[in-house]
Every structure is written in structure tokens, then in C-alpha cells.
Amino acid sequence: QVQLVESGGGLVQPGGSLRLSCAVSGFTVDYYTIGWFRQASGKEREGVSCISSSAGPTYYANSVKGRFTISRDNAKSTVYLQMNSLKPEDTAVYYCAASRVIPLRWYDSRNWRYWGQGTQVTVSS
């Protein structure tokens, strides 16, 4: 049974940092591309970042470039999203997703097959 479980969300002040984790089970994470998405209240789900199955490319939304870093530890079957210099507009539920290959439009949530339940990130003073 494929399962993705996000953790690490919470309340943080503007300018602060959080590290999200996505623990996967039920498949060999080494062979999958993992993506992070977020959905703010009343908005569509948007792609934040993704990392290929190999030690290959990573992708970021323009809004998070230079602030967020995606990484993976295949031995722990976990993918991380380090978020620095957080802004109130980063407030959202963050989801991780898995795909056997990198979708052509990785930022489109419709192209991903497996999803976690999400973790809330709130950036507020």
C-alpha cells in the first residue's frame, strides 16, 4: 500500500524557518520523483518543488526560489523541504506527491498519482 506522510508543519513568524518531511512507504522511493505542493485557503493547489528519482534535477516555483530547498534521503525513504525566510503568503497546507517519472508540467497537481494528507504551515506574527 502506497503511503506518503507529511510532517513538520506549524506556526512560524515571518522570516523564520521550517523543515517539512515526507515519509514514504509501500514503494521504493529511489525510483520515484517526489514533489511538494501547497494549497492556500480558497486557492488552487500549486507546485512548490520537485526532485527527480536520481541525483538529478530539482525544480522550484519562482515564488520560492532561493528560499526553499528540496532534498531526499533514499535510505530513510524521506524527502525534505527546507523552508527559510518564510513569508505570510507561504501560509498553506503543504502536500507531498509521488510520480514514477517527472511530469512534463511538474507543477500541475493533476499529473501526480500518489498524495499525502498534508501538513499545515502558518506564517504569522
C-alpha positions as CSV (number, residue, x, y, z in Angstrom):
1,Q,0.0,0.0,0.0
2,V,1.5,3.3,-1.1
3,Q,1.6,5.8,1.7
4,L,3.0,9.3,1.9
5,V,3.0,11.1,5.3
6,E,4.0,14.7,5.7
7,S,5.2,16.2,9.0
8,G,7.0,19.3,10.3
9,G,4.3,21.9,9.7
10,G,3.4,24.5,12.3
11,L,3.2,28.2,13.2
12,V,6.3,30.3,12.5
13,Q,6.9,34.0,12.4
14,P,7.8,35.8,9.2
15,G,11.5,35.3,8.4
16,G,11.5,32.0,10.2
17,S,12.3,28.5,9.0
18,L,10.6,25.1,8.9
19,R,11.6,21.8,7.6
20,L,8.9,19.6,6.2
21,S,9.4,15.8,5.8
22,C,7.6,13.4,3.5
23,A,8.0,9.8,4.7
24,V,7.0,7.3,2.0
25,S,6.2,3.6,2.2
26,G,4.8,0.9,0.0
27,F,7.2,1.6,-2.8
28,T,10.9,2.0,-3.4
29,V,11.3,5.8,-3.2
30,D,14.6,5.6,-5.1
31,Y,12.6,5.1,-8.3
32,Y,10.1,7.9,-7.8
33,T,10.1,11.6,-8.4
34,I,8.7,13.4,-5.3
35,G,7.0,16.8,-5.4
36,W,5.8,19.3,-2.9
37,F,2.6,21.3,-3.4
38,R,0.7,23.7,-1.4
39,Q,-2.9,24.9,-1.2
40,A,-3.9,28.1,0.5
41,S,-7.4,28.7,1.6
42,G,-9.6,29.5,-1.4
43,K,-6.8,28.9,-3.9
44,E,-5.8,26.1,-6.3
45,R,-3.1,23.7,-5.4
46,E,0.2,24.8,-6.7
47,G,3.6,23.1,-7.3
48,V,6.3,24.3,-5.0
49,S,9.2,22.0,-5.8
50,C,10.1,18.5,-7.0
51,I,13.2,16.3,-7.1
52,S,13.9,13.5,-9.5
53,S,14.5,9.9,-8.6
54,S,18.2,10.0,-9.4
55,A,20.6,12.6,-8.0
56,G,19.3,14.6,-10.9
57,P,17.4,17.8,-11.4
58,T,15.3,19.7,-8.9
59,Y,12.7,22.3,-9.8
60,Y,11.2,25.2,-7.9
61,A,8.4,27.6,-8.3
62,N,9.6,31.2,-8.9
63,S,7.9,32.3,-5.7
64,V,10.2,30.1,-3.5
65,K,13.5,30.0,-5.4
66,G,16.4,30.9,-3.2
67,R,14.3,30.3,0.0
68,F,13.3,26.7,-0.2
69,T,15.5,23.6,-0.8
70,I,14.3,20.2,-1.6
71,S,16.4,17.1,-0.8
72,R,16.0,13.4,-0.4
73,D,17.4,10.6,1.8
74,N,16.5,7.4,0.0
75,A,18.0,5.3,2.8
76,K,15.3,6.8,5.1
77,S,12.6,6.9,2.4
78,T,12.1,10.5,3.2
79,V,12.1,13.7,1.2
80,Y,12.6,17.1,2.8
81,L,11.6,20.7,2.1
82,Q,13.7,23.2,3.9
83,M,11.8,26.5,4.0
84,N,13.7,29.6,5.0
85,S,12.8,33.3,5.0
86,L,9.1,32.4,5.3
87,K,6.5,34.9,4.4
88,P,2.8,35.2,5.3
89,E,2.0,34.3,1.7
90,D,3.6,30.9,2.2
91,T,0.8,30.0,4.6
92,A,-1.0,26.9,3.2
93,V,-1.5,23.2,3.6
94,Y,1.6,21.5,2.1
95,Y,1.3,18.2,0.4
96,C,3.9,15.8,-1.0
97,A,3.2,13.7,-4.0
98,A,4.9,10.9,-5.9
99,S,5.2,10.0,-9.6
100,R,7.2,7.3,-11.4
101,V,8.6,9.9,-13.8
102,I,8.9,13.7,-13.7
103,P,5.7,15.0,-15.3
104,L,6.2,17.4,-18.2
105,R,4.3,20.0,-16.2
106,W,5.5,19.0,-12.8
107,Y,3.7,22.0,-11.2
108,D,0.3,20.7,-12.3
109,S,-1.2,18.6,-9.5
110,R,-3.3,16.6,-12.0
111,N,-0.1,14.9,-13.2
112,W,0.7,13.3,-9.9
113,R,-0.6,9.9,-8.8
114,Y,0.1,9.5,-5.1
115,W,-0.6,12.0,-2.4
116,G,-0.1,12.6,1.3
117,Q,-2.7,14.1,3.6
118,G,-1.0,17.4,4.1
119,T,0.5,19.4,6.9
120,Q,-0.4,23.0,7.8
121,V,2.1,25.8,7.6
122,T,1.1,29.1,9.0
123,V,3.4,32.1,8.8
124,S,2.2,34.9,11.1
125,S,3.4,37.3,13.7
